[in-house]
Every structure is written in C-alpha cells, then in structure tokens.
Amino acid sequence: MRKVSLSSRVFDTVNILFMLIILVAVLYPILNIIATSVSSSRYISTGSVTVWPQGFNIEAYTTVFKDPYIFKGYLNSILYAVGSTGLMLLFTSLMAYPLTVQGFVGKKFLTIFLMITMFFGGGLIPTYLLMRSMHLLDTVWVMILPGAIGAYNVFLFRTFFMNIPSELRESALMDGANDPVVLFRIILPLSKALLATFALFGLVGSWNSWFEALVYLQDQDKYPLQMVLRNYLFTLDTNAIAGRVGAGNVAINQAGDSLDPQAVRMSVIIITMFPIMCIYPFFQKHFTKGILVGSIKG
C-alpha cells in the first residue's frame, strides 16, 4: 500500500474544505428561495426566513398557478428550447461533417468564413433589422432560428467527428452508403456524448433566455417563462405583479394580507428552475466526456 505524504493529506483537506465552502455558497441561495416561497408573510417581512420555512404557507404557489401566463410561458419555453436545440444539433452536424471529409471543395473557404463570424458580429441593431426584413418579429421562429448555427459549435463538432476513425466512413461508402447515411447511421450514433452535452447547453441557454423575447416579441401569449418571471421580479407589490403579467389580478387580490410579494417572486423562481433541475441528472453521465471535446486537436 502506497504511503500518502503529509503534503498530499494537507492538499486533500484544504481542497475538501474549499469545495464545502463552494457547496454552501451555492446551496444557501437555493434553500433560501425555497424557504421564502413557502413561508408566511409576517416572517418574510421581518427577514427571519433563512433556509427553513417559517409559518408554512403554499398560498404563493396556488396564486401563481392561477395565472394563465405561467402555463403559456411553460409551453412556449418548452417549444423554444426543444425547437432551437434540435435545429442547432441538426444543422451544426450537417455543417461540421463536410469539413471532416478529405478533398471536400470549399472546405478552406467555409472554415475561414466561420472563423470571421467568431470574431466579428453585426450587433443588436443590424440583427433586429435582419429579423424585421425576414418578417420574423413577433413570431415563434424568431426564438428558434437565430441559434441554429454557431461557428464555435461547428468547430467543436468537427473536432469530435475527426477523432472518429475515417475507415468507418470508407467502409460504409464501399458498401454502397452515401454521406447522409454515414452521418446519421455511423457518425452521430458514435457522438452521443457530444450531442448530449450540447443538448444540455442548448436547453439551459434557451430556457434561461429572456432578452431575445424582450427585443423581438410583443405578443404576451408568445412570451417564454423567463419573461413572465421577469415581469414578476420587476414589480414592487402584488397589484403591480398582476398588472405587469397581464393575468392573475383577481386571484392575487383575493389572496389577502397573508400573501407576500416576495413569496410570489420566489415561487415563480422555483417553478422556473424546476424543469432544468429535473433533466440535468439524465445528461450528467455524458457531460464529463463531452466537455473535453475541444481539448484534442483535430
């Protein structure tokens, strides 16, 4: 049995203590939000709620779920997240695969073109004008199409695909397969870790996105859940909450003095966080392998 040196023990101890501090720093805000969302108004107003509920009360959740914009926001966010992530994985794979094929005409031009887009962007105003000229403003597609292709993602996909033995493609072509068959039947099934990692990135990024909706959407029925959350957080009292969101005014007014605006805000935050917290464990096993995709030079 190898003897562990004193310096290694000190390092392990310090490392464990450091990670525990980070764990507490991450968990405390989450526990405080949960506790505040189910605490009574009189305890919240006095600031006595920390990580444990005081005067258990779920009236904030029952009030929030009476707001139809919560359910519309959920459906819209699911549509935007699944749609944009699915298109991103599809189009990025279609763009990256030809860049791995030896002798592909135009590979150098496409590589340079993609690199230019990584360093230079049009900015918000030109992007807005582009969306308007394409008649995408205030439509579902304005939340889905713009993120379909990203130069950084293309290069990472290309790097991963280049680490797959080229003999597999050559054998498939000799057996009569074409490039779409090679991509969808051979390359992508071998890239599950890559796809799972970028699917997680895409879902989380789209789910947490609100600025694009603020700029491009005017119809509240198309608002994602994050915009509904923003409307709740940018208010000062329960009446303003109802006015900004556009629904739930009667429900909030009927809640009485026991309903604290802070509890309403925290309950909406928990409702917004819940889906991502549920799907993350299913992607975690692929995350470690997929996150290292860019560390190997293709």
C-alpha positions as CSV (number, residue, x, y, z in Angstrom):
1,M,0.0,0.0,0.0
2,R,1.5,3.3,-1.0
3,K,2.1,5.7,1.8
4,V,0.4,9.1,1.4
5,S,2.7,12.0,2.1
6,L,1.8,14.8,4.6
7,S,1.6,17.4,1.8
8,S,-0.9,15.3,-0.1
9,R,-3.1,15.0,3.0
10,V,-2.9,18.7,3.6
11,F,-3.8,19.4,0.0
12,D,-6.8,17.0,0.1
13,T,-8.0,18.5,3.4
14,V,-7.8,22.1,2.0
15,N,-9.4,21.0,-1.2
16,I,-12.3,19.4,0.6
17,L,-12.8,22.4,2.8
18,F,-12.7,24.7,-0.2
19,M,-15.3,22.6,-2.1
20,L,-17.6,22.6,1.0
21,I,-17.4,26.4,1.1
22,I,-18.4,26.5,-2.6
23,L,-21.2,24.0,-1.9
24,V,-22.6,26.1,0.9
25,A,-22.4,29.3,-1.2
26,V,-24.3,27.6,-4.0
27,L,-26.9,25.8,-1.8
28,Y,-27.8,28.6,0.6
29,P,-29.5,30.9,-2.0
30,I,-31.5,28.0,-3.4
31,L,-32.6,26.9,0.1
32,N,-33.5,30.5,1.0
33,I,-35.6,30.9,-2.1
34,I,-37.5,27.6,-1.4
35,A,-38.0,28.6,2.2
36,T,-39.2,32.1,1.4
37,S,-41.7,30.7,-1.2
38,V,-43.5,28.6,1.4
39,S,-43.2,31.0,4.4
40,S,-45.8,33.2,6.0
41,S,-45.9,36.9,5.2
42,R,-45.2,38.1,8.7
43,Y,-41.9,36.1,8.9
44,I,-40.8,37.2,5.4
45,S,-41.4,40.9,6.2
46,T,-39.3,40.7,9.3
47,G,-36.4,39.0,7.5
48,S,-36.4,35.9,9.8
49,V,-36.5,33.3,7.0
50,T,-33.2,31.8,6.2
51,V,-33.0,28.2,5.0
52,W,-36.0,26.8,6.9
53,P,-39.7,27.9,6.2
54,Q,-41.4,29.9,8.9
55,G,-45.1,29.6,9.2
56,F,-45.6,27.1,6.3
57,N,-47.8,28.6,3.6
58,I,-48.2,27.5,0.0
59,E,-50.6,30.3,-0.9
60,A,-48.0,31.8,-3.2
61,Y,-47.9,28.7,-5.4
62,T,-51.7,28.4,-5.5
63,T,-51.9,32.1,-6.6
64,V,-49.2,31.8,-9.2
65,F,-50.8,28.7,-10.8
66,K,-54.0,30.7,-11.3
67,D,-52.1,32.9,-13.7
68,P,-52.6,31.5,-17.2
69,Y,-49.5,33.2,-18.4
70,I,-47.4,30.8,-16.3
71,F,-48.7,27.8,-18.3
72,K,-48.4,29.7,-21.6
73,G,-44.8,30.6,-20.6
74,Y,-44.1,26.9,-19.8
75,L,-45.4,25.7,-23.2
76,N,-43.6,28.5,-25.1
77,S,-40.3,27.9,-23.3
78,I,-40.5,24.1,-24.0
79,L,-41.3,24.8,-27.6
80,Y,-38.4,27.3,-27.9
81,A,-35.9,25.2,-26.0
82,V,-36.7,21.9,-27.8
83,G,-37.0,23.6,-31.2
84,S,-33.9,25.7,-31.1
85,T,-31.8,22.9,-29.6
86,G,-33.0,20.3,-32.1
87,L,-32.2,22.6,-35.0
88,M,-28.9,23.5,-33.5
89,L,-27.8,19.9,-33.3
90,L,-29.1,19.0,-36.8
91,F,-27.7,22.0,-38.7
92,T,-24.4,22.0,-36.8
93,S,-23.9,18.4,-37.6
94,L,-24.7,18.9,-41.2
95,M,-22.2,21.9,-41.3
96,A,-19.4,20.1,-39.5
97,Y,-19.5,16.8,-41.3
98,P,-18.3,18.1,-44.7
99,L,-15.4,19.9,-43.0
100,T,-14.0,16.5,-42.0
101,V,-14.1,15.0,-45.5
102,Q,-10.8,15.0,-47.3
103,G,-10.9,16.6,-50.7
104,F,-14.2,18.5,-50.0
105,V,-14.2,21.5,-52.3
106,G,-14.8,24.7,-50.4
107,K,-13.6,23.4,-47.0
108,K,-11.0,26.1,-46.6
109,F,-13.4,28.9,-47.6
110,L,-16.0,27.7,-45.2
111,T,-13.5,27.4,-42.4
112,I,-12.3,31.0,-42.9
113,F,-15.8,32.3,-43.2
114,L,-16.8,30.6,-40.0
115,M,-13.7,32.0,-38.2
116,I,-14.6,35.5,-39.3
117,T,-18.1,35.2,-37.7
118,M,-16.5,34.2,-34.4
119,F,-14.6,37.5,-34.2
120,F,-17.0,39.9,-35.8
121,G,-20.7,40.3,-35.2
122,G,-23.3,42.7,-36.5
123,G,-24.6,43.7,-33.2
124,L,-28.1,44.2,-31.8
125,I,-29.5,46.8,-34.3
126,P,-28.4,45.1,-37.5
127,T,-29.7,41.8,-36.1
128,Y,-33.0,43.4,-35.3
129,L,-33.2,44.9,-38.8
130,L,-32.4,41.5,-40.3
131,M,-35.2,39.8,-38.3
132,R,-37.6,42.5,-39.4
133,S,-36.7,42.2,-43.0
134,M,-37.2,38.4,-42.8
135,H,-40.7,39.1,-41.2
136,L,-39.7,37.1,-38.1
137,L,-40.6,39.7,-35.5
138,D,-43.2,38.7,-33.0
139,T,-43.3,35.1,-34.3
140,V,-42.3,31.8,-32.8
141,W,-39.4,31.4,-35.3
142,V,-37.6,34.4,-34.1
143,M,-36.9,32.5,-30.9
144,I,-35.8,29.3,-32.7
145,L,-34.0,30.1,-36.0
146,P,-31.2,32.6,-35.0
147,G,-29.4,30.0,-32.9
148,A,-29.4,27.2,-35.4
149,I,-25.8,27.7,-36.4
150,G,-22.8,28.8,-34.4
151,A,-19.2,28.9,-35.6
152,Y,-17.8,27.8,-32.2
153,N,-20.2,24.8,-32.1
154,V,-19.3,23.8,-35.7
155,F,-15.6,23.7,-34.9
156,L,-16.2,21.6,-31.8
157,F,-18.4,19.2,-33.7
158,R,-15.8,19.0,-36.5
159,T,-13.0,18.2,-34.0
160,F,-15.1,15.4,-32.4
161,F,-16.0,13.9,-35.8
162,M,-12.4,14.0,-36.9
163,N,-11.5,11.7,-33.9
164,I,-13.8,9.0,-35.3
165,P,-11.8,6.6,-37.5
166,S,-12.1,7.6,-41.1
167,E,-12.0,3.9,-42.0
168,L,-15.6,3.6,-40.8
169,R,-16.7,6.1,-43.5
170,E,-14.6,4.5,-46.2
171,S,-16.0,1.0,-45.4
172,A,-19.6,2.4,-45.5
173,L,-19.0,4.1,-48.8
174,M,-17.6,0.9,-50.3
175,D,-20.7,-1.0,-49.1
176,G,-22.9,1.5,-51.0
177,A,-23.8,4.0,-48.4
178,N,-23.8,7.7,-49.1
179,D,-22.8,10.6,-46.9
180,P,-26.2,11.2,-45.3
181,V,-26.3,7.6,-44.3
182,V,-22.7,7.8,-42.9
183,L,-23.6,10.9,-40.9
184,F,-26.9,9.7,-39.4
185,R,-26.2,6.0,-39.1
186,I,-22.5,6.0,-38.1
187,I,-21.1,9.4,-37.0
188,L,-24.0,10.7,-34.9
189,P,-24.6,7.4,-33.0
190,L,-20.9,7.4,-32.0
191,S,-21.2,11.1,-30.9
192,K,-23.8,10.6,-28.1
193,A,-21.6,12.3,-25.5
194,L,-21.1,15.3,-27.8
195,L,-24.8,15.5,-28.6
196,A,-25.9,15.1,-25.0
197,T,-23.5,17.8,-23.8
198,F,-24.6,20.4,-26.4
199,A,-28.2,19.4,-26.0
200,L,-27.8,20.3,-22.3
201,F,-26.1,23.6,-23.2
202,G,-28.8,24.4,-25.7
203,L,-31.7,23.6,-23.5
204,V,-30.3,25.5,-20.5
205,G,-29.4,28.5,-22.6
206,S,-32.7,28.7,-24.4
207,W,-34.7,28.1,-21.1
208,N,-32.9,30.9,-19.4
209,S,-33.1,33.3,-22.3
210,W,-35.3,36.4,-21.9
211,F,-33.5,39.2,-23.7
212,E,-34.4,38.0,-27.2
213,A,-38.1,37.8,-26.2
214,L,-37.9,41.3,-24.8
215,V,-36.5,42.7,-28.1
216,Y,-38.3,40.6,-30.7
217,L,-41.7,39.7,-29.1
218,Q,-44.7,42.0,-28.4
219,D,-47.5,39.5,-28.0
220,Q,-47.6,38.3,-24.4
221,D,-49.1,35.0,-25.5
222,K,-45.7,34.2,-27.1
223,Y,-43.6,35.1,-24.0
224,P,-41.3,32.4,-22.7
225,L,-41.4,31.6,-19.0
226,Q,-38.4,33.8,-18.3
227,M,-40.2,36.9,-19.5
228,V,-43.1,36.0,-17.2
229,L,-40.6,35.7,-14.3
230,R,-39.0,39.0,-15.3
231,N,-42.4,40.7,-15.0
232,Y,-42.9,39.3,-11.6
233,L,-39.4,40.3,-10.4
234,F,-39.6,43.9,-11.7
235,T,-42.6,44.8,-9.6
236,L,-42.9,46.2,-6.1
237,D,-46.3,45.0,-4.9
238,T,-48.8,42.3,-5.7
239,N,-51.1,44.6,-7.7
240,A,-48.2,45.6,-9.9
241,I,-47.3,41.9,-10.4
242,A,-50.8,41.3,-11.8
243,G,-50.6,44.4,-13.9
244,R,-47.3,43.6,-15.5
245,V,-48.0,39.9,-16.2
246,G,-51.5,40.7,-17.5
247,A,-53.3,38.0,-15.6
248,G,-54.0,36.8,-12.1
249,N,-55.2,40.2,-10.8
250,V,-58.4,38.8,-9.2
251,A,-56.5,35.8,-7.8
252,I,-53.9,38.0,-6.1
253,N,-56.4,40.5,-4.8
254,Q,-58.4,37.6,-3.2
255,A,-55.3,36.2,-1.6
256,G,-55.4,38.7,1.3
257,D,-52.7,40.1,3.5
258,S,-51.1,36.7,4.1
259,L,-49.6,36.8,0.6
260,D,-46.2,38.5,0.5
261,P,-44.9,39.7,-2.9
262,Q,-41.5,38.2,-2.1
263,A,-43.1,34.8,-1.6
264,V,-44.8,35.2,-5.0
265,R,-41.5,36.1,-6.7
266,M,-39.7,33.2,-5.1
267,S,-42.4,30.7,-6.0
268,V,-42.1,31.8,-9.7
269,I,-38.3,31.3,-9.5
270,I,-38.7,27.8,-8.2
271,I,-41.3,27.0,-10.9
272,T,-38.9,28.3,-13.5
273,M,-35.9,26.3,-12.2
274,F,-37.7,23.0,-11.7
275,P,-37.5,21.6,-15.2
276,I,-33.8,22.2,-15.7
277,M,-33.1,20.7,-12.3
278,C,-35.0,17.6,-13.4
279,I,-33.4,17.0,-16.7
280,Y,-29.8,17.7,-15.7
281,P,-29.2,14.3,-14.0
282,F,-30.1,12.4,-17.2
283,F,-27.3,14.3,-19.1
284,Q,-24.7,14.3,-16.4
285,K,-23.2,10.9,-17.3
286,H,-22.3,12.2,-20.8
287,F,-21.2,15.6,-19.6
288,T,-17.6,14.8,-18.5
289,K,-16.7,13.1,-21.7
290,G,-18.4,15.7,-23.9
291,I,-16.9,18.7,-22.2
292,L,-13.4,17.6,-23.2
293,V,-14.3,17.6,-26.9
294,G,-12.3,20.8,-27.7
295,S,-9.2,19.7,-25.8
296,I,-7.9,17.4,-28.6
297,K,-6.6,19.0,-31.7
298,G,-8.2,17.5,-34.8
